[in-house]
Amino acid sequence: MSVAALELDIIQNPETREFPEFSLERLLGQVFAPTEGCKCCVLIDLEDMDLMKGYGFLNAEGHEVQKKAYEEFYLALKDGGMEALGMTGGEIYAFPMTYGSNLDLSDECYDAEGKELSLDRDIYTEYDLIFCISTYSATAPLTAKCKEFNFRGATLHGLNDVILNSGLAVDYNEVSSDSEKLRLAMTNADSIEIDFALEDGQVLTAWLSLNGQDAQKSHGLCNGLTPDIANLPAGEVYFVPADARGQFPMKYEDGTLGILDVENRSIIRSTLFDGDQATIDAHNARLADDPMTGTLGELGFGTQVLPVSGADIQDEKVLGTCHLATGRDDHLGGDILPEMFKKHENSTHDDILFAPHKTPNFNISQVRMKRGDQEEILIENFRASDYLLNAVRG
């Protein structure tokens, strides 16, 4: 069901939305039409490559994402899924974990017999559709590789049951239509301002220049035969910032809250608001050592009505949320490339999600867009504005 068909109370309370039962055949048939004649495979990441032999990871503690990949994709493809979609293949391979979002992958990978293979030689050249279900996102490196080797695919990092039964159970033709309507409502924006209201009454404002660029969308459909990678669940409108300044809060993994100062599109320092000063010091040391790690490479807005999954890959697609990202943005058409970082492990693309469940100690009080003489409110108190709702309703 599209956003336009949902009642306002469901849009504002996505946890109440009901979804159809997940179907891998429906998902792949919609996202990758045509599938007839395509050879497919599944990629997972592992810390210990010995666990790939004989699918040893299935009996090892943890590895929840990899087990979901095996159960919901590999077995489902083997159990008639490929035949129903006219596909062949269906093998599963593992590559070494990158330990960072969107870091380039090493070339080695392993099959279920423990044999070492080459991604370039044995995978990218041999398969038409590649489904990468991993701990860390591989969207950026696979976007580059798909163009080099002429394949299509999807990245589904952090896969869990909530995502399977909501973000991957939707009609992606409707997701694509909704995303396009919201893209048109925001495209060619000159600038965006975001107000963040903190618990102590402070209001921080971040200003981002977009220079009237065409907005892009992550809408899920990877159909046709053009090399492309779908990031699933999809449902996002995004920009590559041309400039940025001001301040915004950031909640670190340990719960520490910092206030980030931004100049010339880059985070230049973090100041402790609440939590552990050592966390702030570590971030500032990283910024000083490699300033490229603070460069803002993305501004994104969710377009779907979905429940919280606990994984940013879905939660950043929720209508009423927005996110910034630091680091490489070449996969988004930006100019921040991996070789511009001091160290390979620094060349990540890291999303900073602003959402009620993720950042309960501050509120996005308002997001404003300027487009020529037009000024519109896009989000207010983590809820999509009437302007956006009217746009998606056509």
Helices and strands as residue ranges (DSSP letters): G 3-5, H 8-12, G 14-16, H 24-31, E 39-46, G 49-59, H 64-68, I 69-74, H 75-76, I 77-81, H 82-85, E 88-96, E 108-110, E 116-118, I 119-124, E 129-132, H 139-149, E 152-155, H 161-165, H 172-186, E 191-198, E 203-209, E 216-218, E 228-231, E 236-239, E 243-251, E 257-263, E 266-274, H 277-289, G 291-294, E 296-302, H 312-315, E 322-327, G 330-332, G 338-340, G 344-346, E 349-354, E 362-371, E 374-380, E 383-384, H 386-392
